Amino acid sequence: MPHIWEGLKASMLILQVCVYQTFRTVMAAVSPAVVIPCLFSLQERGYGKSKGIPTLVIAAATFDDVIAISAFSVALSIIFFTGEN
């Protein structure tokens, strides 16, 4: 997953764990507005259509975005935790 490698890059900075976790998720999010139209275009041209490669890549990009958004929300919750109920 790309966000793991981006996190390793960000961890080189001297920052708190939660702050670079937030940076990592922002850097790792794949833009569906770019990926999906390009893959649909390739699918219409017939590239990888027989093996379902564009569909697989779209599903993987969606899963990666779900993980990045979830990690971002968890990191923000930890950063802005006030300790009050």
FENQUI-V54842 format. One record per backbone hydrogen bond with DSSP energy under -1.0 kcal/mol. NH is the residue of the N-H (numbers start at 1). CO is the residue of the C=O. If there is no record, write none. Layout:
# FENQUI-V54842
nh=NH co=CO
nh=NH co=CO
This chain:
# FENQUI-V54842
nh=4 co=1
nh=6 co=2
nh=7 co=3
nh=8 co=4
nh=9 co=5
nh=10 co=6
nh=11 co=7
nh=12 co=9
nh=13 co=10
nh=15 co=13
nh=20 co=16
nh=21 co=17
nh=22 co=18
nh=23 co=19
nh=24 co=20
nh=25 co=21
nh=26 co=22
nh=27 co=23
nh=28 co=24
nh=29 co=25
nh=34 co=31
nh=35 co=31
nh=36 co=32
nh=38 co=34
nh=39 co=35
nh=40 co=36
nh=41 co=37
nh=42 co=38
nh=43 co=39
nh=44 co=40
nh=45 co=41
nh=47 co=42
nh=53 co=48
nh=56 co=52
nh=57 co=53
nh=58 co=54
nh=59 co=55
nh=60 co=56
nh=61 co=57
nh=62 co=58
nh=63 co=59
nh=64 co=60
nh=65 co=61
nh=66 co=62
nh=67 co=63
nh=68 co=64
nh=69 co=65
nh=70 co=66
nh=71 co=67
nh=72 co=68
nh=73 co=69
nh=74 co=70
nh=75 co=71
nh=76 co=72
nh=77 co=73
nh=78 co=74
nh=79 co=75
nh=80 co=76
